[in-house]
Amino acid sequence: MDLDVITKYSALHAKPGGLILQYGTAGFRTKAEHLDHVMFRMGLLAVLRSKQTKSTIGVMVTASHNPEEDNGVKLVDPLGEMLAPSWEEHATCLANAEEQDMQRVLIGIIEKEAVNLQQDAFVVIGRDTRPSSEKLSHSVIDGVTILRGQFHDYGLLTTPQLHYMVYCRNTSGQYGKATIEGMEMKSNERCCSFDGDADRIVYYYRDADGHFHLIDGDKIATLISSFLKELLLEIGENLNIGVVQTAYANGSSTRYLEEVMKVPVYCTKTGVKHLHHKAQEFDIGIYFEANGHGTVLFSKVAEMKIKQLAKELEDNKRKVAKMLENIIDLFNQAAGDAISDMLVTEAILALKGLTIQQWDALYTDLPNRQLKVKVADRQVINTTDAERQAVTPPGLQEAINGLVKKYRLSRAFVRPSGTEDVVRVYAEADSQESADSLAHEVSLAVFQLAGGVGERPQPGF
């Protein structure tokens, strides 16, 4: 170990004078601008810990739920657990050492822990999505390489993933395979995913030719509404069913529901609150955004009627009414709930004996494209008809109408972003090439008529 080289490189990651930090349960956390020296030194410490335990050690650059301007770092011990308390003390001492004391503190750790400096060391590194995390990860790597440790930088990673990777590597794969691929999708195998807070769900599969198929909220709504309508027909009950969509729903889903299933479809502004309120107007209101956020609402009248039929009807009709009664309890009518929606979907697929391919084949989505155009002020765009028609600026909707006429099975709309000065563009048509072309032409119209800024929208995606 060349202490002079360490001192030299430490000066490039200089500690702010007087800054004192404590290694806690979540490691070190403070403003990102004050953490460069900490990251470098935790790279050093990770190598020493790796040499001492003869194991892979993890370093995670993250501040979890802290504000964006913060960041942090914590070390992961050999079996994926938190750093040992005695080494938390070493981490605190090393992080707080003034530059002139660095050599003394390092030597103290090495001697106290009987670290064999000839032992190989390996460190795995992960980081979160904060703007500061990538740069700080490089500071960790500097510390690792100065002590001649080997490393693997996984880049963006969840904290539990890094803990898992460390555990797998140190048990020679007995605990699991040290990979971030999650699972291997087998041909035609049904898969589903939730978003981070589990209020959205999408299904998907890869076909025999390796092509990926996404089954979104539109197809979930279609499956559920067709199932509920079939049950109502079997018991001869004519409750009022309505499906609520937004302008982003694929046109093929709307046509299938209205023309094949004979279920009325209504369109609202984007946002679950708008869909939910509209769905409350029906005996059975079904709503899903294309992103998989949705549920089914049953009016009190509908619930009472179905419960009554489950008691009064006989034989098979009674079983059907009971099935309806049970499925009411399976939905979370307070809000979109991915777990609840998954259970409903799985139950329907099992009862109907449908494969995911058969479900996917109910209708074919029209190719579509979404773009956004930077504008000086998004408030120049005002819409009506559930955001499908632009009222202002003058001439924009007329321009969109003219462009739509050029393509088969096409439609397009624009709406202002709710969070930034951009206008969102949606277009669909009978082919992907046409959808792409229509989206680009509409983007140009928005740029010209709605105060576009920066570079003009360019063709090609």
C-alpha positions as CSV (number, residue, x, y, z in Angstrom):
1,M,0.0,0.0,0.0
2,D,1.5,3.3,-1.1
3,L,0.4,5.8,1.5
4,D,1.9,8.8,-0.4
5,V,-0.2,7.9,-3.5
6,I,-3.3,7.6,-1.3
7,T,-2.6,11.0,0.2
8,K,-2.1,12.5,-3.2
9,Y,-5.4,11.2,-4.6
10,S,-7.2,12.1,-1.4
11,A,-6.3,15.7,-1.9
12,L,-8.2,15.5,-5.2
13,H,-11.3,14.6,-3.1
14,A,-10.6,17.0,-0.3
15,K,-12.7,17.1,2.8
16,P,-14.5,20.4,3.6
17,G,-13.0,21.8,6.7
18,G,-15.0,21.2,9.9
19,L,-17.6,18.9,8.3
20,I,-18.6,16.1,10.7
21,L,-20.8,13.2,9.6
22,Q,-22.0,10.0,11.3
23,Y,-22.5,6.6,9.7
24,G,-26.0,5.6,10.7
25,T,-28.5,2.9,9.7
26,A,-28.7,4.3,6.2
27,G,-24.9,5.1,6.0
28,F,-23.9,8.7,5.4
29,R,-26.4,11.2,4.1
30,T,-26.0,14.9,3.5
31,K,-26.0,17.5,0.6
32,A,-24.4,15.8,-2.4
33,E,-21.9,18.7,-2.8
34,H,-20.3,17.7,0.5
35,L,-19.9,14.0,-0.2
36,D,-17.0,13.7,-2.7
37,H,-14.4,13.0,0.0
38,V,-16.8,10.5,1.7
39,M,-17.3,8.5,-1.4
40,F,-13.5,8.3,-2.1
41,R,-12.9,7.2,1.4
42,M,-15.7,4.6,1.4
43,G,-14.1,3.1,-1.7
44,L,-10.9,2.7,0.4
45,L,-12.8,1.2,3.3
46,A,-14.7,-1.2,1.1
47,V,-11.4,-2.6,-0.2
48,L,-10.1,-3.0,3.4
49,R,-13.4,-4.7,4.4
50,S,-13.2,-7.0,1.4
51,K,-9.6,-8.0,2.2
52,Q,-10.4,-8.6,5.8
53,T,-13.5,-10.8,5.1
54,K,-12.1,-12.4,1.9
55,S,-15.5,-11.5,0.3
56,T,-17.2,-9.2,-2.1
57,I,-18.4,-6.0,-0.5
58,G,-21.1,-3.7,-1.9
59,V,-21.2,0.1,-2.0
60,M,-24.5,1.7,-2.7
61,V,-24.7,5.4,-3.7
62,T,-28.2,6.5,-2.6
63,A,-30.1,8.8,-0.2
64,S,-33.4,6.9,-0.6
65,H,-36.3,9.2,0.1
66,N,-34.2,12.3,0.9
67,P,-34.6,15.5,-1.2
68,E,-33.0,15.4,-4.6
69,E,-30.1,17.7,-3.6
70,D,-29.0,15.2,-1.0
71,N,-27.1,11.9,-1.6
72,G,-25.6,9.2,0.5
73,V,-23.6,6.0,0.6
74,K,-23.7,2.8,2.6
75,L,-21.6,-0.4,2.5
76,V,-23.0,-3.9,2.2
77,D,-21.4,-6.8,4.1
78,P,-20.7,-10.3,2.8
79,L,-24.1,-11.9,3.2
80,G,-26.0,-8.9,1.9
81,E,-26.5,-7.4,5.4
82,M,-25.7,-4.0,6.8
83,L,-22.2,-3.1,7.6
84,A,-20.9,-4.5,11.0
85,P,-21.2,-1.9,13.8
86,S,-17.5,-2.0,14.5
87,W,-16.8,-1.0,10.9
88,E,-19.5,1.7,11.1
89,E,-17.1,3.3,13.6
90,H,-14.2,2.9,11.2
91,A,-16.4,4.5,8.5
92,T,-17.2,7.5,10.7
93,C,-13.6,8.0,11.7
94,L,-12.3,7.7,8.1
95,A,-14.9,10.1,6.7
96,N,-14.2,12.7,9.4
97,A,-10.4,12.6,9.3
98,E,-8.7,15.7,8.2
99,E,-6.4,15.3,5.3
100,Q,-3.2,15.3,7.4
101,D,-4.7,12.5,9.5
102,M,-5.7,10.2,6.7
103,Q,-2.6,8.0,6.8
104,R,-2.8,7.5,10.6
105,V,-6.5,6.6,10.5
106,L,-6.1,4.1,7.6
107,I,-3.1,2.4,9.3
108,G,-5.1,2.2,12.6
109,I,-8.0,0.4,10.8
110,I,-5.6,-2.0,9.1
111,E,-3.8,-2.9,12.3
112,K,-6.9,-3.1,14.5
113,E,-8.7,-5.4,12.0
114,A,-5.6,-7.4,11.1
115,V,-6.2,-6.7,7.4
116,N,-3.9,-8.7,5.0
117,L,-3.0,-6.2,2.4
118,Q,-1.9,-9.0,0.0
119,Q,-5.4,-10.4,0.0
120,D,-7.4,-9.8,-3.2
121,A,-10.4,-7.4,-2.9
122,F,-13.6,-7.1,-5.0
123,V,-16.2,-4.4,-4.6
124,V,-19.6,-4.1,-6.4
125,I,-21.1,-0.6,-6.8
126,G,-24.7,0.6,-7.5
127,R,-26.4,4.0,-7.6
128,D,-29.8,5.6,-7.7
129,T,-31.1,8.1,-10.3
130,R,-30.1,11.3,-8.6
131,P,-28.2,13.7,-10.9
132,S,-25.3,13.6,-8.5
133,S,-25.0,9.8,-8.2
134,E,-23.0,9.0,-11.2
135,K,-20.2,11.5,-10.4
136,L,-20.1,10.3,-6.8
137,S,-19.9,6.7,-7.9
138,H,-16.7,7.6,-9.8
139,S,-15.3,8.9,-6.6
140,V,-16.0,5.5,-5.0
141,I,-14.2,3.8,-7.9
142,D,-11.2,6.1,-7.4
143,G,-10.9,4.9,-3.8
144,V,-11.2,1.3,-4.8
145,T,-8.6,1.4,-7.6
146,I,-6.1,3.3,-5.5
147,L,-5.9,0.3,-3.1
148,R,-5.8,-1.9,-6.2
149,G,-9.2,-3.5,-5.5
150,Q,-11.2,-4.9,-8.4
151,F,-14.7,-3.7,-8.9
152,H,-17.9,-4.0,-11.0
153,D,-20.0,-1.0,-11.5
154,Y,-23.6,-2.1,-12.0
155,G,-24.8,1.5,-12.6
156,L,-28.4,2.2,-11.9
157,L,-29.7,-0.4,-9.4
158,T,-32.2,-0.6,-6.6
159,T,-30.6,-1.0,-3.1
160,P,-32.1,-4.5,-2.5
161,Q,-30.7,-5.6,-5.8
162,L,-27.2,-4.6,-4.7
163,H,-27.6,-6.5,-1.4
164,Y,-28.8,-9.5,-3.4
165,M,-25.8,-9.3,-5.7
166,V,-23.3,-9.3,-2.8
167,Y,-25.0,-12.3,-1.2
168,C,-25.1,-14.3,-4.4
169,R,-21.4,-13.6,-5.2
170,N,-20.3,-14.6,-1.7
171,T,-22.2,-17.9,-1.7
172,S,-20.9,-19.0,-5.1
173,G,-24.4,-18.9,-6.5
174,Q,-26.0,-21.1,-3.9
175,Y,-28.4,-18.4,-2.8
176,G,-29.1,-17.3,-6.3
177,K,-27.6,-16.1,-9.6
178,A,-25.8,-12.8,-9.4
179,T,-27.7,-11.1,-12.2
180,I,-30.1,-8.1,-12.5
181,E,-32.2,-9.7,-15.4
182,G,-34.9,-10.6,-12.8
183,M,-36.5,-13.5,-14.7
184,E,-36.1,-15.2,-18.0
185,M,-39.2,-14.8,-20.2
186,K,-40.1,-18.1,-21.7
187,S,-41.9,-18.3,-25.0
188,N,-45.7,-17.5,-24.7
189,E,-45.4,-17.3,-20.9
190,R,-47.9,-14.9,-19.2
191,C,-46.1,-12.1,-17.2
192,C,-47.3,-9.0,-15.5
193,S,-45.7,-6.0,-13.8
194,F,-46.8,-3.4,-11.3
195,D,-45.5,0.2,-11.0
196,G,-43.6,1.4,-7.9
197,D,-46.7,2.0,-5.8
198,A,-48.7,-0.9,-7.2
199,D,-51.7,1.1,-8.6
200,R,-50.9,0.2,-12.2
201,I,-50.6,-3.2,-13.9
202,V,-49.7,-4.3,-17.4
203,Y,-49.4,-7.9,-18.8
204,Y,-47.0,-9.0,-21.5
205,Y,-45.4,-12.0,-23.2
206,R,-42.9,-12.9,-25.8
207,D,-44.1,-15.0,-28.7
208,A,-42.4,-18.0,-30.4
209,D,-40.7,-15.7,-32.8
210,G,-39.3,-13.6,-29.9
211,H,-41.6,-10.6,-30.5
212,F,-42.7,-8.7,-27.4
213,H,-46.4,-8.2,-26.9
214,L,-47.8,-5.6,-24.4
215,I,-51.3,-6.0,-23.0
216,D,-52.2,-2.7,-21.6
217,G,-55.1,-1.2,-19.6
218,D,-57.3,-1.1,-22.7
219,K,-57.2,-4.9,-23.0
220,I,-57.6,-5.4,-19.3
221,A,-60.8,-3.2,-19.4
222,T,-62.0,-5.2,-22.5
223,L,-61.5,-8.6,-20.8
224,I,-63.2,-7.5,-17.6
225,S,-66.2,-5.8,-19.3
226,S,-66.8,-8.7,-21.6
227,F,-66.7,-11.1,-18.7
228,L,-69.1,-9.1,-16.6
229,K,-71.5,-8.6,-19.5
230,E,-71.6,-12.4,-20.1
231,L,-72.4,-13.1,-16.5
232,L,-75.2,-10.6,-16.5
233,L,-76.7,-12.1,-19.7
234,E,-76.6,-15.5,-18.1
235,I,-78.7,-14.4,-15.2
236,G,-80.9,-12.2,-17.4
237,E,-80.1,-9.0,-15.5
238,N,-79.9,-5.8,-17.5
239,L,-77.7,-3.6,-15.3
240,N,-76.3,-0.4,-16.9
241,I,-72.6,-1.0,-17.8
242,G,-70.3,1.7,-19.1
243,V,-66.6,1.7,-19.9
244,V,-64.7,4.9,-19.4
245,Q,-61.5,5.7,-21.4
246,T,-59.2,8.7,-22.1
247,A,-58.2,10.0,-25.5
248,Y,-55.0,7.8,-25.2
249,A,-57.1,4.6,-25.4
250,N,-56.3,2.8,-28.6
251,G,-59.0,3.3,-31.2
252,S,-59.2,-0.5,-31.8
253,S,-60.2,-1.1,-28.2
254,T,-63.0,1.5,-28.5
255,R,-64.3,0.0,-31.7
256,Y,-64.2,-3.5,-30.2
257,L,-66.1,-2.6,-27.1
258,E,-68.8,-0.6,-29.0
259,E,-69.2,-2.7,-32.1
260,V,-68.4,-6.2,-31.0
261,M,-69.2,-6.3,-27.3
262,K,-72.0,-3.7,-27.6
263,V,-70.8,-1.9,-24.5
264,P,-71.1,1.9,-24.4
265,V,-67.8,3.7,-24.1
266,Y,-67.3,7.2,-22.7
267,C,-64.2,9.5,-22.9
268,T,-63.0,11.8,-20.2
269,K,-60.0,14.1,-19.7
270,T,-56.7,12.4,-18.8
271,G,-56.3,11.6,-15.1
272,V,-57.8,8.9,-12.9
273,K,-60.0,11.3,-11.0
274,H,-61.9,12.2,-14.2
275,L,-62.4,8.5,-15.1
276,H,-63.4,7.5,-11.6
277,H,-66.1,10.2,-11.3
278,K,-67.6,9.3,-14.7
279,A,-67.6,5.6,-13.8
280,Q,-69.7,6.4,-10.7
281,E,-72.6,7.3,-13.1
282,F,-73.3,3.6,-14.0
283,D,-74.5,0.5,-12.3
284,I,-71.2,-1.0,-13.2
285,G,-68.5,1.5,-14.3
286,I,-65.3,0.1,-15.7
287,Y,-62.3,2.4,-16.2
288,F,-58.7,1.8,-17.1
289,E,-56.1,4.2,-18.5
290,A,-53.9,2.7,-21.1
291,N,-51.1,2.7,-18.6
292,G,-52.9,0.0,-16.5
293,H,-54.4,2.3,-13.8
294,G,-58.0,1.4,-13.2
295,T,-60.8,-0.5,-11.4
296,V,-64.5,-1.4,-11.6
297,L,-67.1,0.5,-9.6
298,F,-70.5,-1.1,-8.6
299,S,-73.4,1.1,-7.5
300,K,-75.1,0.2,-4.3
301,V,-78.2,-0.6,-6.3
302,A,-76.2,-3.1,-8.4
303,E,-74.5,-4.7,-5.4
304,M,-77.9,-5.2,-3.6
305,K,-79.5,-6.6,-6.8
306,I,-76.6,-9.1,-7.3
307,K,-76.6,-10.2,-3.7
308,Q,-80.4,-10.7,-3.9
309,L,-80.1,-12.8,-7.1
310,A,-77.3,-14.9,-5.5
311,K,-79.9,-15.9,-2.8
312,E,-83.1,-16.2,-5.0
313,L,-81.9,-17.8,-8.3
314,E,-81.6,-21.5,-8.7
315,D,-79.1,-24.0,-10.1
316,N,-76.6,-22.6,-12.6
317,K,-78.0,-19.1,-12.5
318,R,-77.4,-18.9,-8.8
319,K,-73.8,-20.0,-9.2
320,V,-73.3,-17.2,-11.8
321,A,-74.9,-14.7,-9.5
322,K,-72.7,-15.8,-6.7
323,M,-69.6,-15.5,-9.0
324,L,-70.7,-11.9,-9.6
325,E,-71.1,-11.3,-5.9
326,N,-67.6,-12.7,-5.2
327,I,-65.9,-10.6,-8.0
328,I,-67.4,-7.4,-6.5
329,D,-65.4,-8.2,-3.3
330,L,-62.2,-8.8,-5.4
331,F,-62.1,-5.3,-6.8
332,N,-60.7,-2.4,-4.8
333,Q,-63.4,0.2,-5.6
334,A,-61.6,3.0,-3.7
335,A,-58.9,3.3,-6.3
336,G,-56.9,1.5,-9.0
337,D,-55.1,-1.4,-7.2
338,A,-52.6,-3.5,-9.2
339,I,-52.7,-6.5,-6.9
340,S,-56.5,-6.5,-6.9
341,D,-56.7,-6.1,-10.7
342,M,-54.2,-8.9,-11.1
343,L,-56.3,-11.3,-9.0
344,V,-59.5,-10.4,-11.0
345,T,-57.7,-10.8,-14.3
346,E,-56.2,-14.2,-13.3
347,A,-59.6,-15.4,-12.1
348,I,-61.2,-14.4,-15.4
349,L,-58.6,-16.0,-17.6
350,A,-58.9,-19.2,-15.5
351,L,-62.7,-19.3,-15.6
352,K,-62.8,-18.6,-19.4
353,G,-59.9,-20.9,-20.1
354,L,-58.1,-18.2,-22.1
355,T,-54.4,-18.1,-22.8
356,I,-52.7,-14.8,-22.9
357,Q,-52.4,-15.1,-26.7
358,Q,-56.1,-15.6,-27.1
359,W,-56.7,-12.6,-24.9
360,D,-54.3,-10.5,-26.9
361,A,-56.0,-11.6,-30.1
362,L,-59.4,-10.1,-29.1
363,Y,-58.4,-7.1,-31.3
364,T,-55.2,-5.7,-32.8
365,D,-54.0,-2.3,-31.6
366,L,-53.6,0.4,-34.1
367,P,-50.0,1.6,-34.4
368,N,-49.5,4.9,-32.6
369,R,-46.8,7.4,-31.7
370,Q,-46.5,9.9,-28.8
371,L,-44.3,13.0,-29.1
372,K,-43.8,16.3,-27.2
373,V,-43.1,19.7,-28.5
374,K,-41.3,22.5,-26.5
375,V,-43.3,25.7,-26.4
376,A,-42.8,29.1,-24.7
377,D,-46.1,28.8,-22.8
378,R,-48.2,25.6,-22.7
379,Q,-51.2,27.6,-21.6
380,V,-51.7,28.8,-25.2
381,I,-53.2,25.3,-25.8
382,N,-56.8,25.0,-24.6
383,T,-58.8,21.8,-25.4
384,T,-62.4,20.5,-25.3
385,D,-64.2,17.2,-25.9
386,A,-62.1,15.3,-23.3
387,E,-58.9,16.9,-24.7
388,R,-59.5,15.5,-28.2
389,Q,-60.1,19.0,-29.8
390,A,-57.9,22.1,-29.5
391,V,-59.8,25.3,-29.1
392,T,-56.8,27.5,-29.1
393,P,-54.5,28.7,-30.7
394,P,-56.6,29.6,-33.8
395,G,-56.1,27.3,-36.7
396,L,-54.4,24.5,-34.9
397,Q,-57.4,22.1,-34.8
398,E,-58.1,22.8,-38.5
399,A,-54.5,22.0,-39.3
400,I,-54.8,18.7,-37.3
401,N,-58.0,17.8,-39.1
402,G,-56.4,18.3,-42.5
403,L,-53.4,16.1,-41.6
404,V,-55.6,13.3,-40.2
405,K,-57.5,13.1,-43.5
406,K,-54.3,12.0,-45.3
407,Y,-54.1,8.7,-43.4
408,R,-56.4,5.6,-43.0
409,L,-57.9,4.7,-39.6
410,S,-56.2,7.8,-38.2
411,R,-56.7,10.3,-35.4
412,A,-54.5,12.7,-33.6
413,F,-54.8,15.2,-30.7
414,V,-52.7,17.5,-28.7
415,R,-52.8,18.6,-25.1
416,P,-50.6,20.7,-22.8
417,S,-48.5,19.0,-20.2
418,G,-49.6,19.4,-16.7
419,T,-46.0,19.9,-15.4
420,E,-43.8,21.5,-18.0
421,D,-43.9,23.8,-21.0
422,V,-44.4,21.1,-23.6
423,V,-47.4,20.0,-25.7
424,R,-48.0,16.3,-25.9
425,V,-48.9,14.9,-29.3
426,Y,-50.7,11.6,-29.9
427,A,-51.3,10.0,-33.3
428,E,-52.5,6.6,-34.6
429,A,-53.0,5.2,-38.0
430,D,-53.2,1.9,-39.9
431,S,-49.4,1.5,-40.0
432,Q,-46.5,2.5,-37.8
433,E,-45.0,4.5,-40.7
434,S,-48.2,6.5,-41.1
435,A,-48.6,7.0,-37.3
436,D,-45.0,8.3,-37.1
437,S,-45.5,10.6,-40.1
438,L,-48.8,11.9,-38.7
439,A,-47.3,12.6,-35.3
440,H,-44.4,14.4,-36.9
441,E,-46.6,16.6,-39.0
442,V,-48.9,17.4,-36.1
443,S,-45.8,18.3,-34.1
444,L,-44.7,20.8,-36.8
445,A,-48.2,22.3,-36.7
446,V,-47.9,22.8,-33.0
447,F,-44.4,24.2,-33.3
448,Q,-45.6,26.8,-35.9
449,L,-48.9,27.7,-34.3
450,A,-48.4,27.4,-30.6
451,G,-45.1,29.2,-30.1
452,G,-42.6,26.4,-30.4
453,V,-39.1,27.0,-29.0
454,G,-35.7,25.5,-29.7
455,E,-35.1,23.1,-32.6
456,R,-38.0,22.3,-35.0
457,P,-39.4,18.8,-34.6
458,Q,-37.4,16.4,-36.8
459,P,-38.7,13.3,-38.6
460,G,-37.4,9.9,-37.5
461,F,-37.9,8.1,-34.2
